[in-house]
Amino acid sequence: MMIEKQYKFYAAHRNETLQDKCSNLHGHRYGIRCCFEVERDGAISTLFGEFDDKLEPWLKSNYDHGMLINRNDPLYETLLDHCRRTGETLRLKVFDGPTSVENLAWMMFTEITEMGFHLNRIEIQETDTSTIHYTREDWVRDNRYFAAGRRDDPQVPTADA
């Protein structure tokens, strides 16, 4: 059986590896749709609130109104220096590769799975017209790809991001 939950968060990012408008700092209202596999173990198998109790605080503390940033982006060191000099705290969600929606899907799928949920699919809507559909099969394939020694590729994230 599948249970679907939807969430949203706002975040800034840029993709400094591209030579187009996306290399500029900008923001999105990300729409997240999670499809969880659950098994019936009685009249009520899962309460929807069980998902919200974990996912909403996690999104708020790690992603919402933060900045997704590649640790290899020169802007990252500038922001860290700013925080050291001013004492200001910025919510930075650090990637070990570009902050593409594909890498965001991998990272979020990993983090949600580590919470103990059996995620079947995540959909991330980056703009009104652009959504990525990322499945468990995609996640398994990406994990194999990353584990096969391709961690030195600056285009892919790592699990310790």
Backbone torsions as a table, in degrees:
resi	resn	phi	psi	omega
1	MET	NA	145.9	179.7
2	MET	-113.2	138.8	170.8
3	ILE	-118.8	131.3	-179.1
4	GLU	-112.3	133.8	176.9
5	LYS	-129.4	146.4	-179.8
6	GLN	-121.5	141.9	179.9
7	TYR	-140.8	171.3	175.1
8	LYS	-147.8	156.2	172.0
9	PHE	-155.6	159.5	178.6
10	TYR	-110.8	136.3	178.3
11	ALA	-155.0	151.4	173.9
12	ALA	-96.7	156.2	172.8
13	HIS	-168.8	175.9	168.8
14	ARG	-153.4	158.4	175.1
15	ASN	-118.2	91.7	-174.6
16	GLU	-67.4	-11.3	-179.8
17	THR	-82.2	-11.8	179.7
18	LEU	-95.3	157.4	177.5
19	GLN	-112.2	51.8	179.3
20	ASP	-144.7	-165.4	-175.8
21	LYS	-60.2	-24.8	-177.7
22	CYS	-74.1	-8.2	175.3
23	SER	-78.9	-11.1	174.9
24	ASN	-84.6	149.0	176.2
25	LEU	-64.9	128.2	-179.7
26	HIS	-155.0	175.2	-177.8
27	GLY	-132.1	165.3	178.7
28	HIS	-139.0	155.9	164.1
29	ARG	-101.0	100.9	-177.4
30	TYR	-81.3	131.7	171.7
31	GLY	-103.2	130.3	-177.4
32	ILE	-118.7	130.0	174.4
33	ARG	-122.7	117.4	-179.4
34	CYS	-108.6	132.2	175.9
35	CYS	-113.6	114.7	-176.3
36	PHE	-104.1	139.1	172.6
37	GLU	-90.1	129.4	177.4
38	VAL	-133.5	154.8	177.4
39	GLU	-113.2	139.2	177.5
40	ARG	-70.6	130.7	175.4
41	ASP	-130.5	22.6	179.2
42	GLY	160.9	-161.5	-178.6
43	ALA	-66.2	-32.9	178.1
44	ILE	-126.9	115.8	-176.3
45	SER	-87.8	-36.9	-176.9
46	THR	-150.9	137.7	173.2
47	LEU	-92.2	134.5	-178.9
48	PHE	-56.9	-34.2	-179.9
49	GLY	-61.8	-24.1	178.2
50	GLU	-63.1	-33.9	176.6
51	PHE	-72.1	-48.4	-177.6
52	ASP	-61.1	-37.6	-177.7
53	ASP	-60.1	-29.4	179.0
54	LYS	-98.9	-42.9	-171.6
55	LEU	-75.7	-40.2	-177.6
56	GLU	-63.2	-47.0	177.6
57	PRO	-65.7	-35.3	178.2
58	TRP	-63.0	-46.5	177.9
59	LEU	-62.2	-43.7	-177.8
60	LYS	-63.4	-41.4	-175.5
61	SER	-84.4	-20.8	-176.2
62	ASN	-109.3	-26.8	-171.4
63	TYR	-125.8	-43.9	-169.2
64	ASP	-64.3	130.5	-178.7
65	HIS	53.6	37.6	176.1
66	GLY	-116.7	-168.8	178.0
67	MET	-127.4	125.3	172.8
68	LEU	-84.1	125.8	-175.8
69	ILE	-144.2	140.9	175.9
70	ASN	-80.4	126.8	-179.4
71	ARG	-63.1	-16.1	177.3
72	ASN	-91.3	-2.7	177.1
73	ASP	-74.7	128.7	178.2
74	PRO	-56.2	-26.6	178.2
75	LEU	-64.3	-28.9	-179.0
76	TYR	-59.1	-50.4	179.3
77	GLU	-63.2	-36.1	177.8
78	THR	-62.7	-43.6	179.2
79	LEU	-66.9	-40.6	176.7
80	LEU	-62.1	-42.1	178.1
81	ASP	-62.3	-42.5	177.4
82	HIS	-57.8	-45.2	179.9
83	CYS	-63.5	-40.3	178.2
84	ARG	-64.3	-43.7	-177.1
85	ARG	-70.7	-37.6	-172.1
86	THR	-102.8	-16.2	-174.6
87	GLY	78.7	0.4	179.0
88	GLU	-69.3	146.1	177.1
89	THR	-109.7	125.6	176.3
90	LEU	-113.4	141.7	176.2
91	ARG	-83.6	102.6	179.7
92	LEU	-112.0	122.4	173.3
93	LYS	-99.4	107.4	-169.1
94	VAL	-90.0	129.6	175.3
95	PHE	-108.1	153.3	173.0
96	ASP	-98.7	29.0	179.2
97	GLY	-171.8	-175.1	-178.7
98	PRO	-57.9	151.1	-178.6
99	THR	-89.0	45.2	178.5
100	SER	-70.2	159.6	178.0
101	VAL	-65.5	-29.0	176.2
102	GLU	-64.9	-44.7	178.6
103	ASN	-69.8	-34.3	175.2
104	LEU	-63.2	-42.0	179.2
105	ALA	-61.7	-44.1	178.7
106	TRP	-61.6	-45.7	-177.3
107	MET	-64.1	-46.2	-178.6
108	MET	-67.6	-39.7	178.1
109	PHE	-60.1	-43.4	179.0
110	THR	-61.8	-48.9	-176.4
111	GLU	-66.3	-40.1	179.1
112	ILE	-67.1	-40.3	177.8
113	THR	-63.6	-40.0	178.8
114	GLU	-65.6	-18.9	175.5
115	MET	-76.0	-8.7	179.0
116	GLY	102.8	2.1	178.2
117	PHE	-84.7	148.7	174.8
118	HIS	-98.4	88.3	-177.6
119	LEU	-80.5	128.6	177.9
120	ASN	-94.0	-36.8	-175.2
121	ARG	-159.9	146.4	171.2
122	ILE	-129.0	137.9	174.8
123	GLU	-118.8	130.8	179.7
124	ILE	-122.0	118.5	177.5
125	GLN	-95.8	115.6	-178.0
126	GLU	-90.4	-35.3	176.8
127	THR	-136.0	176.5	179.3
128	ASP	-59.5	-26.4	-174.4
129	THR	-116.1	3.9	-174.8
130	SER	-131.7	119.5	-179.5
131	THR	-134.6	139.4	172.8
132	ILE	-104.1	137.5	174.7
133	HIS	-108.9	114.2	-172.9
134	TYR	-121.9	118.2	-173.7
135	THR	-101.9	169.4	174.3
136	ARG	-56.8	-39.1	179.1
137	GLU	-62.6	-40.6	175.8
138	ASP	-61.0	-43.2	-178.3
139	TRP	-64.8	-44.4	178.2
140	VAL	-62.5	-44.1	179.8
141	ARG	-62.3	-44.8	178.6
142	ASP	-63.5	-40.9	178.9
143	ASN	-62.9	-39.6	176.1
144	ARG	-64.7	-42.2	179.1
145	TYR	-59.7	-48.2	-178.8
146	PHE	-66.2	-37.5	-178.8
147	ALA	-72.9	-17.1	-176.6
148	ALA	-81.3	19.3	175.3
149	GLY	89.7	15.5	-179.2
150	ARG	-96.2	17.4	-178.5
151	ARG	-68.2	-16.3	179.0
152	ASP	-81.1	-5.3	178.2
153	ASP	-75.2	118.9	-178.1
154	PRO	-70.1	-3.9	-178.8
155	GLN	-91.0	-4.0	-177.9
156	VAL	-120.6	147.3	178.9
157	PRO	-81.0	171.6	172.7
158	THR	-126.8	159.0	-173.6
159	ALA	-64.2	-20.6	-179.2
160	ASP	-89.0	14.4	179.2
161	ALA	-67.3	NA	NA
